[in-house]
């Protein structure tokens, strides 16, 4: 990609990667990236422990728009795009921490977060049986599945220019493009219905 004075648009580039993953992997065919907001969050330090990315559902269980809590009906404050279309999910990447992962871990993290999107694509998460509904009974098995799907996507021969920006670390990407920019979204809040 060419050098830009206003920096590398990280969220636009991530949208293209996520869209390609959802198009090439049958397991992700339910994901409609135009209804997923993508954002960046800045980490407080460069430590490699902590959160790399998060997926926030913008609906309640079963895709419900509102929920009763302590006697009050609440809903999640909507996030909308420039045309006024409402997003169902918010996918955030934590920089620079995410960019400082090895390439395959970055890709597996992307697949991991997309896999959390519920199969009905209704704004709710994919729910596994048992106490740990987000990852199932075994985090190890969940991670192995994410790694398999990541290898499957790479084996489908996606265009390398699509994800080449993920090959380096944060400082390399920033130096190459004169900075990194991206969409920032306010944390969705619960509001009265």
DAGIRA-V197659 format. One record per pair of residues at least 6 apart in sequence whose ideal C-beta (glycine too) atoms are under 7 Angstrom apart, sorted by the first residue. I is the first residue (numbers start at 0). J is the second residue. D is the distance in Angstrom with one decimal. If there is no record, write none. Layout:
# DAGIRA-V197659
i->{I I}
j->{J J}
d->{D D}
This chain:
# DAGIRA-V197659
i->{0 2 2 2 3 3 4 5 6 6 6 6 6 7 7 7 7 7 8 8 9 9 9 9 10 10 10 10 10 12 13 13 14 14 15 16 16 16 17 17 17 18 19 19 20 20 20 20 20 21 21 21 21 21 23 23 23 24 24 24 26 27 29 29 30 30 30 31 34 34 35 35 35 36 36 36 36 36 37 37 38 38 38 38 38 38 39 39 39 39 39 39 40 40 41 42 42 42 42 42 45 45 47 47 49 50 51 51 51 51 51 52 52 52 52 52 52 52 53 54 54 54 54 54 55 55 55 56 56 56 56 57 57 57 57 57 57 57 57 58 58 58 58 58 58 59 59 60 61 62 62 62 62 64 65 65 65 65 66 71 72 73 73 73 73 74 74 75 75 76 76 76 77 78 78 78 78 79 79 80 87 87 88 88 89 89 90 94 94 95 97 97 98 98 98 99 99 100 102 102 103 105 106 107 107 107 110 110 110 110 111 114 114 115 115 115 116 117 117 117 118 124 126 127 127 129 129 134 135 164 172 173}
j->{164 175 176 177 176 177 177 180 176 177 178 179 180 164 172 176 179 180 180 181 39 179 180 181 37 38 39 181 182 164 37 92 32 37 161 109 161 162 32 109 113 32 157 161 27 109 110 113 152 27 28 30 32 113 152 155 157 148 151 152 148 113 118 120 113 116 120 120 86 87 86 88 90 78 86 89 90 184 90 182 89 91 181 182 183 184 91 92 94 181 182 183 91 93 94 49 93 94 95 96 95 99 96 99 96 93 93 96 97 100 108 90 91 92 93 97 108 112 91 88 90 112 115 116 88 89 187 88 122 123 124 75 78 86 87 88 89 122 187 64 75 87 121 122 123 66 123 123 123 119 121 122 123 74 72 73 74 192 73 191 192 189 190 191 192 190 192 187 189 187 188 190 85 86 89 184 187 85 86 86 120 122 116 122 184 187 112 169 179 169 105 108 168 169 172 168 169 108 165 166 149 165 149 145 146 149 145 148 149 152 145 125 145 124 125 133 125 123 124 125 125 133 132 134 135 135 136 141 141 172 179 179}
d->{6.8 6.9 5.9 6.3 5.8 6.5 5.8 6.5 5.6 5.7 3.2 5.4 4.3 6.8 5.9 3.7 5.0 6.9 5.9 6.6 5.8 5.2 6.8 4.0 4.7 6.3 6.2 3.9 4.4 5.5 5.4 6.4 6.2 5.3 5.9 6.4 6.0 5.4 5.5 6.4 6.3 4.5 5.3 5.8 5.9 6.5 6.4 6.2 5.5 4.2 7.0 3.9 6.0 6.5 5.7 4.6 6.4 6.0 6.4 5.6 6.1 5.6 5.4 4.8 5.8 5.4 6.7 6.0 5.7 4.7 6.4 4.6 5.5 5.1 4.2 4.7 6.9 5.7 5.1 6.5 6.5 4.7 6.7 5.0 5.6 4.3 6.8 5.5 5.3 3.7 6.9 6.2 5.0 5.0 6.1 6.7 5.0 6.7 6.6 4.6 6.0 7.0 6.6 6.5 6.2 5.4 5.8 5.8 4.6 6.5 5.1 6.9 6.4 4.9 6.5 5.9 5.2 5.0 5.1 5.9 5.3 4.5 4.5 6.7 6.7 4.3 6.2 6.0 5.6 5.4 5.0 5.2 6.3 6.1 5.4 6.1 6.4 5.1 6.1 6.3 6.9 6.5 6.1 2.7 5.4 4.5 6.8 5.7 6.0 6.4 2.8 5.2 5.1 5.7 5.2 6.3 4.5 4.4 5.8 6.4 4.0 4.7 6.7 6.4 5.9 6.2 4.6 5.1 6.3 5.2 4.7 5.1 5.0 4.5 6.1 6.0 6.4 5.3 6.9 6.8 6.9 4.0 6.0 6.8 5.8 6.5 5.7 6.1 6.8 3.4 6.6 6.7 5.6 3.8 6.3 4.8 5.7 6.8 5.7 5.5 6.5 4.9 4.8 5.0 5.5 4.5 5.1 5.0 5.0 7.0 4.6 6.5 6.5 5.4 5.7 6.8 6.6 4.5 5.5 5.0 6.2 6.5 4.6 6.8 3.8 7.0 5.2 4.4 5.5 6.0 6.0 5.1}
